[in-house]
Amino acid sequence: MQIPALAGLLGTLILCVGLRAQAPPPVTAGPNAPPAPTQPLPYSHRFHVGDLGLDCADCHTNPGGGKLMTYPPTETCASCHRTNPAGSKSLQLLVTMAGSQKPIPWVRVYQVPDYVFWQHGPHLAAKVACVECHGPVAERDVLSLETDVTTMRGCQRCHEKRQVFTDCGDCHEPRQ
């Protein structure tokens, strides 16, 4: 290889490494993010997690390390609120829902597309904190999509930051 070609290649490499080192921090969902979904009952994560100190896993379990975190059974919510007077309409609705023994139909805020094979288990095992993907939930009365974690770029950015190798087949079905 000639010296000018080698110098050009080296210059390009240095430029790429320099740009990579200046990669932007994780991106928020931005102004085009969908509004917070309307939930069947008002629920303040700020109060329950921030003020009362509940842990995410107190309500959201992940049986088998699968894709979705579960919602607590209606009875779990009702068990804490039975000692509170059911004066508000939302608490009365909770008591009615608990009496019907049907789950509260919460609306998911964070969802990955069906064609993405993703699981909470490996991320929990790697000690990825909930806040890293879902934002400052403990500061929110109403949850909305705050991060780009449900996008391919959001996943890639986190893996790059943690220097975790990924192959396309780790998340996507291999092409036949």
Backbone as CSV, one residue per row, in Angstrom:
resi,resn,N_x,N_y,N_z,CA_x,CA_y,CA_z,C_x,C_y,C_z
1,MET,0.849,-1.172,0.000,0.000,0.000,0.000,0.891,1.230,0.000
2,GLN,0.516,2.236,-0.765,1.316,3.452,-0.859,1.088,4.331,0.370
3,ILE,2.060,5.189,0.659,2.029,6.060,1.833,0.806,6.984,1.824
4,PRO,0.465,7.673,0.708,-0.716,8.548,0.743,-2.004,7.770,1.044
5,ALA,-2.150,6.587,0.484,-3.350,5.793,0.742,-3.406,5.370,2.208
6,LEU,-2.247,4.997,2.761,-2.187,4.601,4.165,-2.511,5.795,5.073
7,ALA,-2.007,6.965,4.728,-2.283,8.176,5.515,-3.774,8.508,5.466
8,GLY,-4.395,8.345,4.295,-5.827,8.608,4.159,-6.649,7.644,4.992
9,LEU,-6.263,6.372,4.974,-6.956,5.363,5.751,-6.816,5.650,7.243
10,LEU,-5.602,6.018,7.651,-5.355,6.333,9.055,-6.168,7.564,9.478
11,GLY,-6.226,8.569,8.622,-7.000,9.777,8.916,-8.481,9.468,9.080
12,THR,-9.005,8.626,8.207,-10.414,8.230,8.295,-10.676,7.480,9.591
13,LEU,-9.764,6.579,9.956,-9.902,5.821,11.187,-9.908,6.740,12.406
14,ILE,-9.003,7.699,12.430,-8.928,8.648,13.554,-10.210,9.476,13.632
15,LEU,-10.735,9.910,12.502,-11.974,10.684,12.471,-13.137,9.857,13.023
16,CYS,-13.239,8.600,12.592,-14.325,7.729,13.063,-14.233,7.497,14.569
17,VAL,-13.044,7.233,15.058,-12.865,7.008,16.491,-13.215,8.279,17.267
18,GLY,-12.813,9.433,16.751,-13.127,10.704,17.404,-14.619,10.964,17.454
19,LEU,-15.310,10.698,16.364,-16.766,10.886,16.334,-17.453,9.909,17.271
20,ARG,-16.953,8.688,17.327,-17.541,7.662,18.189,-17.395,8.060,19.654
21,ALA,-16.273,8.639,20.010,-16.034,9.053,21.391,-16.972,10.186,21.796
22,GLN,-17.496,10.919,20.812,-18.392,12.033,21.097,-19.848,11.641,20.892
23,ALA,-20.145,10.362,20.936,-21.515,9.900,20.723,-22.437,10.547,21.745
24,PRO,-23.636,10.906,21.327,-24.563,11.576,22.239,-25.036,10.644,23.348
25,PRO,-25.481,11.223,24.453,-26.016,10.409,25.539,-27.338,9.774,25.104
26,PRO,-27.871,8.845,25.901,-29.138,8.213,25.552,-30.214,9.253,25.235
27,VAL,-30.999,8.943,24.254,-31.997,9.872,23.750,-33.334,9.655,24.449
28,THR,-34.001,10.747,24.734,-35.352,10.636,25.273,-36.298,10.410,24.110
29,ALA,-37.519,10.053,24.420,-38.500,9.759,23.379,-38.777,10.979,22.514
30,GLY,-38.611,12.165,23.053,-38.729,13.381,22.268,-40.148,13.905,22.127
31,PRO,-40.259,15.019,21.416,-41.545,15.700,21.297,-42.580,14.909,20.492
32,ASN,-42.135,13.953,19.669,-43.074,13.169,18.883,-43.539,11.909,19.603
33,ALA,-43.153,11.767,20.864,-43.560,10.594,21.634,-45.074,10.626,21.824
34,PRO,-45.681,9.456,21.850,-47.125,9.432,22.069,-47.469,9.951,23.457
35,PRO,-48.662,10.512,23.625,-49.048,10.974,24.963,-49.219,9.783,25.894
36,ALA,-49.215,10.060,27.165,-49.425,8.995,28.149,-50.781,8.355,27.903
37,PRO,-50.839,7.029,27.930,-52.140,6.386,27.724,-53.066,6.635,28.912
38,THR,-54.341,6.611,28.651,-55.319,6.745,29.723,-55.428,5.397,30.422
39,GLN,-55.193,5.404,31.712,-55.228,4.181,32.499,-56.607,4.019,33.135
40,PRO,-56.984,2.798,33.474,-58.305,2.566,34.053,-58.462,3.129,35.470
41,LEU,-57.356,3.293,36.167,-57.331,3.888,37.502,-56.151,4.841,37.578
42,PRO,-56.294,5.945,38.301,-55.115,6.797,38.481,-54.121,6.077,39.385
43,TYR,-52.862,6.113,39.019,-51.824,5.483,39.826,-50.588,6.355,39.756
44,SER,-50.105,6.791,40.901,-48.929,7.643,40.963,-47.710,6.814,41.364
45,HIS,-46.789,6.619,40.414,-45.528,5.967,40.759,-44.729,6.873,41.694
46,ARG,-44.873,8.193,41.536,-44.163,9.123,42.415,-44.547,8.854,43.871
47,PHE,-45.835,8.662,44.136,-46.278,8.412,45.506,-45.879,7.013,45.976
48,HIS,-46.207,5.998,45.197,-45.979,4.620,45.630,-44.494,4.242,45.662
49,VAL,-43.739,4.636,44.643,-42.317,4.281,44.582,-41.464,5.355,45.258
50,GLY,-41.699,6.606,44.879,-40.886,7.696,45.412,-41.123,7.970,46.883
51,ASP,-42.396,8.178,47.258,-42.712,8.549,48.642,-42.778,7.343,49.587
52,LEU,-43.480,6.285,49.169,-43.636,5.118,50.046,-42.444,4.173,49.994
53,GLY,-41.633,4.266,48.936,-40.434,3.434,48.834,-40.664,2.023,48.329
54,LEU,-41.811,1.783,47.659,-42.007,0.457,47.071,-40.964,0.236,45.987
55,ASP,-40.581,-1.054,45.797,-39.636,-1.406,44.745,-40.432,-1.842,43.521
56,CYS,-39.859,-1.612,42.353,-40.543,-2.021,41.122,-41.013,-3.470,41.209
57,ALA,-40.143,-4.355,41.720,-40.444,-5.786,41.786,-41.534,-6.112,42.798
58,ASP,-41.902,-5.163,43.669,-43.011,-5.411,44.588,-44.320,-5.588,43.819
59,CYS,-44.438,-4.907,42.706,-45.668,-4.980,41.913,-45.463,-5.663,40.566
60,HIS,-44.302,-5.479,39.965,-44.038,-6.017,38.631,-43.090,-7.210,38.735
61,THR,-43.646,-8.403,38.613,-42.807,-9.591,38.639,-42.542,-10.026,37.205
62,ASN,-41.561,-10.865,37.041,-41.188,-11.332,35.709,-40.983,-12.830,35.743
63,PRO,-42.091,-13.577,35.742,-41.943,-15.027,35.815,-41.172,-15.588,34.631
64,GLY,-40.172,-16.373,34.923,-39.386,-17.006,33.874,-38.475,-16.070,33.106
65,GLY,-38.320,-14.833,33.542,-37.424,-13.898,32.859,-37.893,-13.509,31.474
66,GLY,-39.188,-13.573,31.219,-39.734,-13.335,29.888,-39.761,-11.895,29.435
67,LYS,-40.466,-11.684,28.351,-40.527,-10.395,27.676,-41.256,-9.341,28.512
68,LEU,-42.387,-9.709,29.092,-43.222,-8.726,29.773,-43.119,-8.833,31.282
69,MET,-43.090,-7.688,31.918,-43.239,-7.658,33.361,-44.740,-7.738,33.608
70,THR,-45.130,-8.386,34.681,-46.556,-8.519,34.958,-47.039,-7.325,35.772
71,TYR,-48.339,-7.184,35.814,-48.965,-6.207,36.702,-49.392,-6.963,37.952
72,PRO,-49.498,-6.256,39.063,-49.907,-6.961,40.279,-51.362,-7.420,40.169
73,PRO,-51.686,-8.519,40.838,-53.093,-8.908,40.876,-53.912,-7.789,41.526
74,THR,-55.130,-7.638,41.108,-55.996,-6.586,41.657,-56.052,-6.687,43.170
75,GLU,-56.036,-7.906,43.684,-56.096,-8.131,45.130,-54.888,-7.517,45.845
76,THR,-53.728,-7.487,45.191,-52.537,-6.885,45.805,-52.776,-5.399,46.049
77,CYS,-53.315,-4.732,45.058,-53.625,-3.295,45.211,-54.682,-3.101,46.292
78,ALA,-55.726,-3.917,46.216,-56.844,-3.781,47.156,-56.414,-4.064,48.587
79,SER,-55.458,-4.977,48.782,-55.052,-5.337,50.148,-54.471,-4.134,50.890
80,CYS,-53.764,-3.273,50.198,-53.230,-2.068,50.844,-54.315,-1.025,51.051
81,HIS,-55.237,-0.953,50.125,-56.233,0.119,50.165,-57.473,-0.225,50.976
82,ARG,-57.578,-1.444,51.465,-58.735,-1.793,52.310,-58.729,-0.997,53.603
83,THR,-57.537,-0.640,54.074,-57.444,0.100,55.338,-57.703,1.582,55.135
84,ASN,-57.717,2.019,53.881,-58.005,3.423,53.581,-59.497,3.574,53.315
85,PRO,-60.062,4.681,53.721,-61.478,4.879,53.410,-61.676,4.953,51.903
86,ALA,-62.695,4.262,51.418,-62.971,4.233,49.977,-63.817,5.435,49.578
87,GLY,-63.355,6.621,49.960,-64.116,7.836,49.676,-63.972,8.324,48.250
88,SER,-62.829,8.114,47.643,-62.641,8.620,46.282,-63.240,7.654,45.274
89,LYS,-63.614,8.187,44.130,-64.198,7.354,43.072,-63.205,6.297,42.612
90,SER,-61.918,6.655,42.540,-60.925,5.684,42.064,-60.763,4.529,43.050
91,LEU,-60.799,4.815,44.361,-60.702,3.732,45.339,-61.962,2.872,45.328
92,GLN,-63.116,3.494,45.115,-64.357,2.723,45.000,-64.291,1.804,43.781
93,LEU,-63.734,2.328,42.669,-63.591,1.515,41.460,-62.619,0.357,41.704
94,LEU,-61.543,0.610,42.426,-60.591,-0.450,42.756,-61.276,-1.548,43.561
95,VAL,-62.064,-1.170,44.552,-62.769,-2.151,45.369,-63.731,-2.958,44.499
96,THR,-64.417,-2.292,43.575,-65.326,-2.996,42.659,-64.555,-3.974,41.786
97,MET,-63.407,-3.540,41.235,-62.593,-4.413,40.392,-62.067,-5.605,41.192
98,ALA,-61.665,-5.368,42.427,-61.169,-6.463,43.267,-62.288,-7.454,43.554
99,GLY,-63.484,-6.950,43.765,-64.627,-7.823,44.020,-64.981,-8.693,42.827
100,SER,-64.714,-8.192,41.625,-65.025,-8.965,40.413,-63.968,-10.037,40.136
101,GLN,-62.849,-9.940,40.835,-61.719,-10.850,40.671,-61.167,-10.849,39.246
102,LYS,-61.324,-9.728,38.557,-60.746,-9.568,37.222,-59.526,-8.664,37.347
103,PRO,-58.536,-8.851,36.496,-57.356,-7.974,36.559,-57.703,-6.555,36.116
104,ILE,-56.979,-5.620,36.667,-57.137,-4.227,36.234,-56.567,-4.146,34.823
105,PRO,-57.307,-3.607,33.876,-56.818,-3.574,32.482,-55.841,-2.415,32.213
106,TRP,-54.673,-2.487,32.857,-53.660,-1.449,32.662,-53.232,-1.411,31.198
107,VAL,-52.841,-0.243,30.726,-52.375,-0.070,29.352,-50.857,0.036,29.388
108,ARG,-50.164,-0.816,28.632,-48.695,-0.802,28.607,-48.187,0.499,27.994
109,VAL,-47.111,1.014,28.570,-46.480,2.232,28.063,-45.293,1.871,27.175
110,TYR,-44.469,0.919,27.621,-43.280,0.502,26.870,-43.555,-0.852,26.222
111,GLN,-43.459,-0.904,24.896,-43.681,-2.152,24.167,-42.689,-2.248,23.022
112,VAL,-42.103,-3.414,22.865,-41.260,-3.649,21.692,-42.107,-4.366,20.656
113,PRO,-41.786,-4.203,19.384,-42.568,-4.875,18.344,-42.543,-6.393,18.515
114,ASP,-43.590,-7.047,18.022,-43.706,-8.507,18.146,-42.559,-9.257,17.482
115,TYR,-41.949,-8.666,16.446,-40.880,-9.372,15.733,-39.530,-9.278,16.440
116,VAL,-39.499,-8.599,17.571,-38.259,-8.493,18.343,-38.298,-9.506,19.470
117,PHE,-37.263,-10.338,19.536,-37.141,-11.317,20.595,-36.313,-10.679,21.708
118,TRP,-36.985,-10.256,22.743,-36.353,-9.520,23.826,-36.868,-10.076,25.145
119,GLN,-36.010,-10.123,26.161,-36.403,-10.652,27.458,-35.850,-9.770,28.583
120,HIS,-36.641,-9.606,29.635,-36.179,-8.869,30.809,-35.097,-9.642,31.566
121,GLY,-35.215,-10.980,31.608,-34.332,-11.807,32.428,-32.852,-11.511,32.302
122,PRO,-32.286,-11.546,31.084,-30.848,-11.279,30.961,-30.468,-9.856,31.399
123,HIS,-31.374,-8.919,31.211,-31.087,-7.539,31.601,-31.124,-7.391,33.120
124,LEU,-32.063,-8.085,33.766,-32.109,-8.068,35.229,-30.868,-8.758,35.798
125,ALA,-30.457,-9.867,35.177,-29.258,-10.582,35.629,-28.007,-9.727,35.466
126,ALA,-27.991,-8.864,34.448,-26.854,-7.969,34.215,-26.927,-6.715,35.088
127,LYS,-27.909,-6.693,35.978,-28.094,-5.581,36.925,-28.392,-4.263,36.222
128,VAL,-29.144,-4.316,35.126,-29.615,-3.094,34.472,-30.785,-2.592,35.308
129,ALA,-30.654,-1.394,35.839,-31.704,-0.825,36.683,-32.904,-0.420,35.829
130,CYS,-34.087,-0.555,36.376,-35.312,-0.204,35.660,-35.248,1.218,35.098
131,VAL,-34.698,2.134,35.882,-34.640,3.541,35.491,-33.803,3.754,34.220
132,GLU,-32.843,2.859,33.960,-32.006,3.006,32.768,-32.814,2.884,31.487
133,CYS,-33.860,2.080,31.524,-34.689,1.885,30.330,-35.994,2.667,30.388
134,HIS,-36.565,2.777,31.573,-37.896,3.370,31.707,-37.896,4.803,32.199
135,GLY,-36.737,5.356,32.461,-36.672,6.738,32.914,-36.987,6.866,34.399
136,PRO,-37.089,8.107,34.888,-37.287,8.358,36.321,-38.735,8.128,36.771
137,VAL,-39.154,6.872,36.722,-40.530,6.493,37.065,-40.920,6.988,38.456
138,ALA,-40.002,6.916,39.403,-40.296,7.307,40.783,-40.609,8.792,40.922
139,GLU,-40.401,9.562,39.872,-40.704,10.996,39.897,-42.001,11.320,39.159
140,ARG,-42.693,10.316,38.645,-43.841,10.539,37.766,-45.162,10.144,38.399
141,ASP,-46.132,11.038,38.283,-47.504,10.693,38.660,-48.152,9.904,37.529
142,VAL,-47.864,10.287,36.297,-48.422,9.635,35.115,-47.256,9.181,34.249
143,LEU,-47.290,7.927,33.809,-46.205,7.403,32.982,-46.492,7.592,31.507
144,SER,-45.452,8.000,30.809,-45.501,8.082,29.352,-44.165,7.574,28.831
145,LEU,-44.100,7.346,27.540,-42.872,6.879,26.916,-41.842,7.992,27.004
146,GLU,-40.783,7.779,27.789,-39.781,8.822,28.014,-38.440,8.534,27.367
147,THR,-38.182,7.287,26.997,-36.893,6.948,26.416,-37.095,6.264,25.069
148,ASP,-36.017,6.080,24.362,-36.090,5.403,23.059,-35.733,3.922,23.187
149,VAL,-35.913,3.354,24.370,-35.522,1.969,24.627,-36.302,0.971,23.782
150,THR,-37.444,1.341,23.271,-38.236,0.406,22.453,-37.837,0.469,20.977
151,THR,-36.789,1.219,20.676,-36.296,1.297,19.301,-34.977,0.540,19.191
152,MET,-34.646,0.129,18.003,-33.396,-0.590,17.782,-32.199,0.281,18.174
153,ARG,-32.245,1.548,17.838,-31.123,2.438,18.166,-30.972,2.601,19.673
154,GLY,-32.089,2.645,20.384,-32.023,2.756,21.837,-31.331,1.551,22.453
155,CYS,-31.658,0.352,21.949,-31.014,-0.870,22.440,-29.524,-0.863,22.091
156,GLN,-29.225,-0.506,20.852,-27.824,-0.483,20.417,-27.005,0.498,21.253
157,ARG,-27.563,1.653,21.525,-26.841,2.677,22.284,-26.462,2.145,23.667
158,CYS,-27.396,1.472,24.318,-27.122,0.941,25.657,-26.072,-0.174,25.592
159,HIS,-26.203,-1.046,24.603,-25.225,-2.135,24.464,-23.836,-1.581,24.165
160,GLU,-23.765,-0.550,23.348,-22.466,0.074,23.049,-21.870,0.699,24.304
161,LYS,-22.700,1.379,25.072,-22.242,2.022,26.308,-21.675,0.986,27.279
162,ARG,-22.320,-0.162,27.356,-21.890,-1.227,28.265,-20.869,-2.166,27.623
163,GLN,-20.556,-1.937,26.361,-19.621,-2.769,25.594,-20.072,-4.228,25.579
164,VAL,-21.357,-4.409,25.259,-21.946,-5.740,25.162,-22.117,-6.065,23.687
165,PHE,-21.511,-7.172,23.254,-21.606,-7.587,21.860,-23.015,-8.099,21.579
166,THR,-23.527,-7.724,20.448,-24.815,-8.268,20.013,-24.709,-8.671,18.553
167,ASP,-25.456,-9.674,18.227,-25.567,-10.141,16.853,-27.019,-9.934,16.453
168,CYS,-27.293,-9.717,15.194,-28.675,-9.484,14.745,-29.612,-10.574,15.233
169,GLY,-29.131,-11.830,15.199,-29.945,-12.965,15.613,-30.261,-12.996,17.102
170,ASP,-29.600,-12.144,17.909,-29.901,-12.098,19.330,-31.305,-11.523,19.563
171,CYS,-31.721,-10.623,18.684,-33.018,-9.966,18.862,-33.998,-10.255,17.720
172,HIS,-33.462,-10.580,16.572,-34.310,-10.809,15.405,-34.174,-12.238,14.923
173,GLU,-35.279,-12.777,14.412,-35.252,-14.123,13.880,-34.308,-14.176,12.684
174,PRO,-33.415,-15.155,12.654,-32.493,-15.246,11.510,-33.264,-15.453,10.195
175,ARG,-32.753,-14.864,9.163,-33.385,-15.041,7.853,-33.106,-16.445,7.351
176,GLN,-34.064,-17.030,6.699,-33.936,-18.402,6.182,-33.289,-18.392,4.807
